[in-house]
Amino acid sequence: MAGREREHVEYDQVQADYLEKRQLRRGAAGWVLLAGLGVAYVISGDFAGWNFGLQHGGWGGLAIATVLMAAMYTCMVFALAEMATAMPVAGAGYGFARRALGPLGGFATGTAILIEYAIAPAAISVFIGGYIESLGLFGITNGWPVYLVCYLVFVGIHLWGVGEALKVMMVITVIAVLALIAFVVGMLPRFEFGKLLDIPATDALGASAFLPFGVAGVLAALVYGIWFFLAVEGVPLAAEEARDPARDMPRGILGAMAVLLVFAALMLFVGPGAAGSSAMKESDNPLPHALRVAFGTDTWLAQFVNYVGLAGLVASFFSIIYAYSRMLFALSRAGYLPRKLSVTGRRKTPYLALIVPATIGFVLAAVTKNGALLIDIAVFGATVSYVLMMVAHIVLRVREPGMARPYRTPGGVLTSGVALVLAAAAVVATFVVDPKAAAITAGIFVVALGYFWFYSRHRLVANAPEEEFAAIARAEAELAD
């Protein structure tokens, strides 16, 4: 591995102040803020997006898919907690894969994560537009002005500073959690088990009242079961800004996952069980819509969840902006992407890494106005990154058993192996559900890997933290030989 790296990558000499211009604010987040960040990444998935799985798999198909994806994410966050304490760098998954799989594997992983985080806010902005339109405020419709305001306001807060941004995010997330609790309390008295299964069975193989679209519906619904948890793996991106990564990172990511599992179960049962699966399967604002269907009128609770529910969408939109900026920052700082993108301003925020993906995301949202398509693109990037990160965990456990690991994954490679198998199944599911989205994402991959192969692999930065970890690994291997 070390010999191949020397043959295939080259390092540029950089000025002494290179890293000084690319510094993040250290010590900005303890484990509570990290857990809040993990919940914030994902909580929009409880408000919109998951319900499209009802259209593809029925309630039974989505329920099985959600259980499988819950198992995948739970196993995966255990492995990520271990690697984040061993290598606390802003590149997170890219940094882990860089050490285990070399520069190409690291860049491929980073690209997949960047696709996920750059596209997910575009999808969420469409859902924000859907919630705002349903309120009927001043005739505002779901369109580009809403998306533009979202990006301008929340990118602006991130430019203000990470500590301030994380605190604002925490407040928004708490408000969103209150809206979910209000939804559950209001809908429980109207729950009827039969409403879960009100989508008629088709003539598909294995179709039934429980699986109206048959066995294939379970595979198709995997993409939307992921939406309950998508992006929680981004918590390690804050490693360089954590107070004590070895202690705080496992607590933060595992605490976030516990909260998300509870809310995924509640949303999956309570919404369709009170309003009916068929009523929710195509809605861009499913929770307020479900309340109006269940009560037969526009109640104060529906208005409350609609207004306050925007906080959930905003929380994920806001926090995933943080995630894509840190991933882009790390790839740029190491020379895999243009280095100017990692320069930080006076308040230690990577301003171009915030603005450039925001511009791309806004254009995609404005042109497509298709949240489901954008979800599928984001999920494809995510699942590819999951496969690569779990391979990295297994490789590091086998090849570097003596690596310092302040936290160790329960079950070791068996745990990450389960996540790997389920992630591979999810990759297949994206092709089944939306070949167009998979093809778009694959095209982005080809362009990115071409850029790496023909340009950036000859201009990497040796003293970037992720490259230094790889250099240490090579030196240790040579000493062992």
N, C-alpha and C positions, 0 to 999 in steps of 0.2 A: 504493500500500500504506500509506504513512504517513498519508495523508488518511483512508483508511477506518478505520485504527486509532483516530485521534482521534475519529471519529464513533461508534465502537462500544464503546469501553472508557473507563472513568473511573477515576481514581486517588484513593484516600483519603489524607489527610495522617495520618501515623503519628507516634507519640511518638519522641523522640530515642533512647530506649533500646530501640526495637523490635528492631533487629537484634542488639543486645547480648544479648538474651534468646534469640536464635536462632543461636547460634554452634556450629560443629562443631570438633573438635580437629584442628588443622592439623599437617601433617608426620608423621602417624601411620603412613604406609605408603610404602615404597619399591617398586621394580618387582617384587622377588621376592614380597613380600606381595600385590601386585596380581595377579601371575600365579597365586599360590596361591588368591586370592579367585576368579579366573575359573574355575579348575579345580573349586574347591569348589562354586560355583554349580551346576555341571553334573554332577558325578561320580555323583550318585544315578541319573542316566539310564543309566549303564552297569550298574547293579545291578538296575534294575526299570523297566518302562514301555515300553522300546523293543521288547520281545518281543511286545507286543500287535500290532505291525505284521505279524508272521508270520501272525496270524489273519486279517488283512485283505488281505494281498498275497502271502503265501507268502514263501519266502526270496528269490527273485528280485525280487519286487516291492519288498520292504523294502530289498534291496541297491541297486537303482536309486534308490529314494527317498532312501536315505542318501547316496549320491553326490551327488545333486542338492542336498540340504540342506547337505551339507558345502561344496559350491561356493557356495551362498547365504551361509552364515555366514562363510566365508573372505573373500569379497568385502565383506561387510557390516562385518566388524571392521576392515578396512583403512580404510573410509570413516569409521567411528566413531572410530578412532584419530586421524584428521585433525581431526575436529570437536571432539574432547575436548581436543586441544592448543590449538585456536583459542579455545574457550570452556570453560575448566575450571571447571564449576559442578556442584553436587550434583544439579541437575535432569537432567543428561546429555541423553538423547534428547528430553525435553520442552523443554529449553533450546535445543537445536539447531533443533527444529521451530518454537519460538516466534520465533526470529529470522528463519527462512526463510518461514514460513507464517502468521505473525501469531498473535494470542492464541487464536483458536478452534482453529487447527491445532496450536498448542503444547499446549493443554489436551487436545485429542483424543488426541494422542500420549501425553501423560502419563497419561491415563486408561487407555489400552490397556496401557501398561507396568505400571501399578499393578494392573490386573486380573491380568495374568500373574504378578506377584510376590506378590500377596496369595493367589491360589488355588493356586499351585504348592506351597507348604509344606503345604497341606491334603492335596493328593494324596500328597506324600511321607510325611506322617504315617500315611496308610493303608498305604503300602508298609512303613514301619517296623513297624507292627502286624503285617503279614503275616510279616515276617522273625522277629519275636519269637514269634509263635504257632507257627511251624515249629520253634522250639527246644524247645517244650514246657516252658518254665520256670514252675513253680508253677501250672500250669494257666492262665496268662495267655492270653487270646484277643485277636484283632484287634478292638478296640473303643475307646470313648471314654476310658476311663482312660489308655490308652497315649497317645492324642493329647493329653490334658490335661497329662500329665507332660512330654511333648516341648515343648509351648509354655511351660509354667511354667519349666522348667529353662533353656531356651536363650534365651528372651526375657530372663530374669533375668540371664544372662551379658552380653547386649548392654546391659542397663541399667547394668551394672558399669562399662563403658567400652569405646570402640572399639579402642584399642590392645590391651587385654587380649583382647577378643573376636577380633580378627584373628589373634592369636598362638595362641589355643586352636583356632581354625578351621584354621590351618596344620598343627598337630599332628594333628588329626583327619583332614585330607585326606591327609597322608603315610601314615597307617595304612590308609586306604581304598585308596590306590594299591598298597600292599603286598598287600592282599587280592586285587586284580585281577591282579597279577602271579602270585600263588600259583595263582589259578584257571586262568590261561592255561598255566602250566607243568604243572599237574596234568592238564589236559584235552588238551593237544596229542598225547600218544601215542595217544589214542582217537579222534582226528579221522579221519572218513571222508567224502569228498566227497558220496557218495550220501545221507548223512543230512541234508544241507542241503535236499535236494529230496524229502523223504518225505511232504509234504502232497499228497494226490491232486488231480489237475487237475479242475476243474469244467467246466461247459459254457459258461462265460463267453466273450465275444469275445476271441480271441487266447490262450486258455488253453493251457498246456503244463506240462511238469514244472517248468520254470524259473519260469513265471508261472501258478501254479495257479488264480488268480482273474482271469486275463487282464490286459488293459491297464488296466482300471479299478482293479485291485488296486494298481498303482503309485501312482495318485492317492490312494487310500485310505490307503496306507502312509506318505505324506509326513508326516502328523501325528506318526507314531511315529519316523520318521527324524529329525525335529526334536528329539526327546527326548535324543538323543546330545549336543546342543549348546545346548539351551534355557537361556537366562539368561546365557551368556557375555557378551552385550552389556551386562550390568550393571556391568562393570568401571569404565566412566567415571563411575558414580554416586559413586565414591570420589575424584573429582578434587579436591574441596575439602579432602580429608584426606591427599592425596598430598604427598610431600616436594617433588617437582619434576615437575608434570604434563607439561610439554613433553618431558621425557626419559623419565619412568617410565611414562606411560600407554601409548604405543605398544609398549614392551617388554613391559609386563605383559599387555595384551590379546592381542597376537600370540603371545607365549610360551604363554599358556594355550590358545589355539586349536591350536597345534602339538601339545601334549600330548593334547588331546581328539580330534584326528583319529586319532592312533595308537591310542588306546583304543577308539574307535568301530569301527575296522577289526578289531581283535582280538576284541572282543565279538561282532561280527556273524558272524565266521567260526568262532571256536573253540567257542562255546557250542552253536549248532545243529549244527555239524559233529561234535561229540562225543556229544551227547545226542539229536539229531534235532530238527528244527524243530517237528514236531507235539507233542513233549513239552514244549516251552517256550512255546507260543503263548498260553496263558491263565494262566500262573502269576504270582502276586503276589510270589514270591521265586524268580525264575528261575535264578539262579546256583547256589544250594544244591540246588535241585530238579534242575538239569541234572547236577550232580555225582552225585547219588544215582541218577539214571537211567543215566548213563554207566557207573558202577561197579557198579550192581545192588544196592547196599547203602548204609547210612549210614556213610560213611567219616569219618576224622578231618579230612580236607581239607574235606569238606562242612560239618562242624561249625565248622571254622576260618573258612571263607568266610562262613558264616552269622553267626557272632559278629562277626568283624571287618568283614564286609560292612555291618553296621549303621553302621559309621563312615562309609561312603560316603553312605548315606541321611542320616545326621545332619549330615555336612558340608554337603550341599546345603540341607537344612532350615535349618540354622544360618545359612548365608551369605545365603540368599534373604530371611531375616528382615531382615538388614542392608539388602538392596536395597530392599525395600518401604518400610522406614522412611525411607530417604534420598529416595526418590521422593515419598512423602507429605509429608515435611518440606519439600521444595522447592516443591511445589504449594501447600502451606499458607502458607509464608513469603511467597510472592508474592500471596496472597489468592485463589487459584483455589478452594481448599478452606478450611474454617474455620481461622482463624489460630491458634487455641489448639493445634492439632495439631502445630505446629512449634516450640513452646517447648521449650528444652533445659534439662536439670537441671544440678546442680553438676558432674557429670562430662562435660558437653557431649554428652549423648545425648538425642535427641528422644523422651521417654518415652511420650507419648501416640501418637506415630507408630509406636511399637513395639507398644503394647498394643492399640489399637483394631483394626488388621487381624488381629492374633493371635486376638482374640475372634471375629471373623467367620470366620476360617479354621477355628478349632476347631469352631464350630457346624456349618459345612458338612461337615467330615470326619465329625463324630459323627452327623449326620443322614443323609448319603448312604452313607458307608462304601464309596464307589465311586471308586477311584483312577483308573480309565480315564475316567470322566465328568469328573472334576476336571482331568485332564490335558488333555482336549479343550477345556475352558473356558479354561484357562491358555494353551494353544497358540493359540486364536483371538485372544485379546488380544495375544499376542506377535506373530503374523503381521501383524495390522493395524498395530502399532507399527513393524514392519520396513518396511512399505510407506511409511508416513509419514516415517520417518527417512531412507530412501534418496531420497525426493522432496526432502526438506530438503537433503541433500548436493548433489544436482544443482542445485537452485535457488540455493544459496549459491555454488557454483562458477560459475554463469552470471551471477548478478546481482552478486556481490561478489568478483570475481577478485583484487582487491587486498587482501583480508582477510589478516592475518598468520596464517600456517599453519606452525608449527614442524615439523610432519610433514605430508607430502602423500601422498595415496592413489596407489599405483602404478596407472596406467591411468586415473586420474581418473574422469570421469562414466561411462566405459564399464564400469568395475568396479562402481560403485554401480548402474548400469543393469541389469547381470546380476542382482545381488541383488534389485533391484526386481521384475523379471519373475518370478523364482523365488518371491519372497515373495507376490506376487499369486496365483500358482498354489497356494501353501500355504493362503491364505485360502479359495480355492474348495474345497480338499480338506477343510477343517473342516466345511463344509456337507454334503459327500458322506458323510463318516464319521459325523457326529453332529449332525443338524439341531437336536436338543434343546439340546445344549451351545452351538451357534452362536446359537440364539434367546435363551438365557439371557444370553449375553454381550452380544448386541445390545440386550437390555432394559436391562442395566446402563449401556450407553453412552447410551441415550436419557435415562435418569434423570440421569446425570452432565451431559450436554450441556444438559439443561433447567435444571439448577442453575446452570450457567455463564451461560446466556443470560438468565435472568430475575433472577439475583442477583449472582453473583460478578464478572461483567464490569464491574459498576458500582463495584466496591470493590477493585480491584487495588492492589498496593503498588509505587509507582514506583521505590523504591530497593532492591528485591530484585535480586540479581545478574542473573537472567535478563531482567528488565525493563530494567535498565541497559544490557545488551548491545543490546537492541532499540532503546533510545533513542539509543545511539551510532550504530546503523545508520541511523536516521531522520535524525539530524543530518548524517551524512556524505552521505546522499542529497540533502538539501536544499542543502548546500553545492555539490554537483556540479551541481544544477540552476541 
